[in-house]
Amino acid sequence: MNTFNPFSLEGKTILITGASSGIGKAIAIACSKMGASLLISGRNAPRLQETLLALEGDNHKQFIGDLTQTEILSAMLEEMPVIQGVVHSAGITKNLPFTFATGEKMEEIMAVNFFAPAELTRMLLKAKKLEKGSSIVFISSVSGVWCAAPGGSMYAASKGAINGLVKGLALDVAPKSIRVNCVNPGVIETHIFDEGIISPEQLEENKKQYPLKRFGTPEEVAFAVIYLLSDASAWVTGSNLLIDGGLTLQ
Amino acid sequence: MEAFIKHFAAQFDDTEVSEFTSTTVFKDLEEWSSLMALSVIAMVDEEYGVKIKGEDIRNAKTIEDLYNVVKSKQ
């Protein structure tokens, strides 16, 4: 049967960080269903294994480790094949009013949300692991680009930094026909708030600010990432794809 | 307890220090807000090395209630 599918990921090998939970896990599963071969990374071994088992097809590999550690990054690079796409979805959040945002706390969040994905990308490019025509996708946020939440200055800064990186990097790698984009989701239903600093009542209250009256699902982010990884977006680079249920309209 | 009240009061800008006692129902203070809740959580972490949750703030009525939560987690 001849089916029309401009979003197919057949024949592409894609590296996905933060694949052991939340948005990263949903992206991995959705990409496998679109025909991609995956290399998934995450810190939590049992949970990463769970993602691996949930993938469609059997041409997938996992890499367990903390990508903020240079040695671990190098080890992963050494054993990985040439790829056609990378999705940076490892991320953390910290809710602290700015007067408590010490350099140390700032470094913790920047290490995971900004330095690790930036350094991984740099090393992938340097090692020529990204084939011509590859797509690099960062998971940014509405926060730090369109808006911010109270106590969310550090998170906003880390995501704003990603948005800046996307633009500069897109220019630098355009001669290699490599594209760089990010998606900017509003609040997505994941376990990122499980620490409980933000109470469930506050989250319910927050939900009401969305014109579409709910938070997004990890799959809804994954579908946008599929578009940016696929050849359907071959002329799209340096863009920020907003996925926010209308939050930033008002 | 006194030190805790002092740290608690330090998060506020417009409320008189004299208004803070162990029996103060802090959520009734005009200056109370969700951002203030985040400040109190951060203060407890910084000063006492204890991680309390939004739920602990919700369940506490007075400053003493909150102090007892912090003490129980130390």
Boltz contact constraints between the chains, C-beta under 6 A:
constraints:
  - contact:
      token1: [A, 95]
      token2: [B, 38]
      max_distance: 6.0
  - contact:
      token1: [A, 96]
      token2: [B, 42]
      max_distance: 6.0
  - contact:
      token1: [A, 97]
      token2: [B, 38]
      max_distance: 6.0
  - contact:
      token1: [A, 97]
      token2: [B, 39]
      max_distance: 6.0
  - contact:
      token1: [A, 100]
      token2: [B, 42]
      max_distance: 6.0
  - contact:
      token1: [A, 150]
      token2: [B, 35]
      max_distance: 6.0
  - contact:
      token1: [A, 151]
      token2: [B, 38]
      max_distance: 6.0
  - contact:
      token1: [A, 196]
      token2: [B, 53]
      max_distance: 6.0
  - contact:
      token1: [A, 196]
      token2: [B, 54]
      max_distance: 6.0
  - contact:
      token1: [A, 196]
      token2: [B, 55]
      max_distance: 6.0
  - contact:
      token1: [A, 197]
      token2: [B, 41]
      max_distance: 6.0
  - contact:
      token1: [A, 197]
      token2: [B, 54]
      max_distance: 6.0
  - contact:
      token1: [A, 198]
      token2: [B, 54]
      max_distance: 6.0
  - contact:
      token1: [A, 199]
      token2: [B, 54]
      max_distance: 6.0
  - contact:
      token1: [A, 199]
      token2: [B, 55]
      max_distance: 6.0
  - contact:
      token1: [A, 199]
      token2: [B, 58]
      max_distance: 6.0
